[in-house]
Amino acid sequence: MEERPPQAVLFACSMNAVRSPMAEGLVKRRFGSRVYVDSVGARAGERDPMMVEVMDELGVDMSRHRSKTFDQLEDTSFDLVITFSPEAHHRALDLTRHNDMKVEYWPTWDPTQTEGARDQRLDAYREVRDALDKRLAERLSSLKGP
């Protein structure tokens, strides 16, 4: 039996500053309004300027992104939660105690940990962005419709 496409997807990482907002922006770019999407962090963070820059390269404006935590979610009725860090995964599993949702853990490198020149760091962000985009396209391919 084919799995029903998710209607609402939540992405979660450590601080909702890089990986989860990237994923949110990528899904909105690829699938538009076919799915509701949001992102959070296990802890509060600040918008990352390099994340904004590499997403802008794809035409995705993340300049207005505001980091938020699980505690700031107004709605928790997600079909699917995809987490990118252990900390976020544990917080997401807490949601499943009260809600029927699927939680998937996608261990994903945090590009803020990359050292070196600015170009090297930007390349690390691009690598994470592109890997997420590819995996999201595969995972959410059922949203494309007939």
SULQUIQUI-V33519 format. One record per residue. N is the residue number from 0. RES is the residue in one small letter. SS is DSSP state (a for helix, b for strand, c for the rest). OMEGA is omega as a letter, one per 20 degrees, with the letter a starting at -180 (none if undefined). Layout:
BEGIN
{{N/RES/SS/OMEGA} {N/RES/SS/OMEGA}}
END
This chain:
BEGIN
{{0/m/c/a} {1/e/c/r} {2/e/c/r} {3/r/c/r} {4/p/c/r} {5/p/c/r} {6/q/c/a} {7/a/b/a} {8/v/b/r} {9/l/b/r} {10/f/b/a} {11/a/b/r} {12/c/b/a} {13/s/c/a} {14/m/c/r} {15/n/c/a} {16/a/c/a} {17/v/c/a} {18/r/a/a} {19/s/a/r} {20/p/a/r} {21/m/a/a} {22/a/a/r} {23/e/a/a} {24/g/a/r} {25/l/a/r} {26/v/a/r} {27/k/a/r} {28/r/a/a} {29/r/a/a} {30/f/a/r} {31/g/a/a} {32/s/a/r} {33/r/a/r} {34/v/c/r} {35/y/b/a} {36/v/b/r} {37/d/b/r} {38/s/b/a} {39/v/b/r} {40/g/b/r} {41/a/c/r} {42/r/c/r} {43/a/c/r} {44/g/c/r} {45/e/c/r} {46/r/c/a} {47/d/c/a} {48/p/a/r} {49/m/a/r} {50/m/a/r} {51/v/a/a} {52/e/a/a} {53/v/a/r} {54/m/a/r} {55/d/a/r} {56/e/c/r} {57/l/c/a} {58/g/c/r} {59/v/c/a} {60/d/c/r} {61/m/c/a} {62/s/c/a} {63/r/c/a} {64/h/c/r} {65/r/c/a} {66/s/c/r} {67/k/c/a} {68/t/b/r} {69/f/a/a} {70/d/a/a} {71/q/a/r} {72/l/c/r} {73/e/c/a} {74/d/c/r} {75/t/c/a} {76/s/c/r} {77/f/c/r} {78/d/c/a} {79/l/b/r} {80/v/b/r} {81/i/b/a} {82/t/b/a} {83/f/c/r} {84/s/c/r} {85/p/a/a} {86/e/a/r} {87/a/a/r} {88/h/a/r} {89/h/a/r} {90/r/a/r} {91/a/a/r} {92/l/a/r} {93/d/a/r} {94/l/a/a} {95/t/c/r} {96/r/c/a} {97/h/c/a} {98/n/c/r} {99/d/c/a} {100/m/c/r} {101/k/b/r} {102/v/b/r} {103/e/b/r} {104/y/b/r} {105/w/c/r} {106/p/c/a} {107/t/c/r} {108/w/c/r} {109/d/c/a} {110/p/a/r} {111/t/a/r} {112/q/a/a} {113/t/c/r} {114/e/c/r} {115/g/c/a} {116/a/c/a} {117/r/a/a} {118/d/a/r} {119/q/a/r} {120/r/a/r} {121/l/a/r} {122/d/a/r} {123/a/a/r} {124/y/a/r} {125/r/a/r} {126/e/a/r} {127/v/a/r} {128/r/a/a} {129/d/a/r} {130/a/a/r} {131/l/a/a} {132/d/a/r} {133/k/a/a} {134/r/a/r} {135/l/a/r} {136/a/a/r} {137/e/a/a} {138/r/a/a} {139/l/c/a} {140/s/a/a} {141/s/a/r} {142/l/a/a} {143/k/a/r} {144/g/c/a} {145/p/c/none}}
END
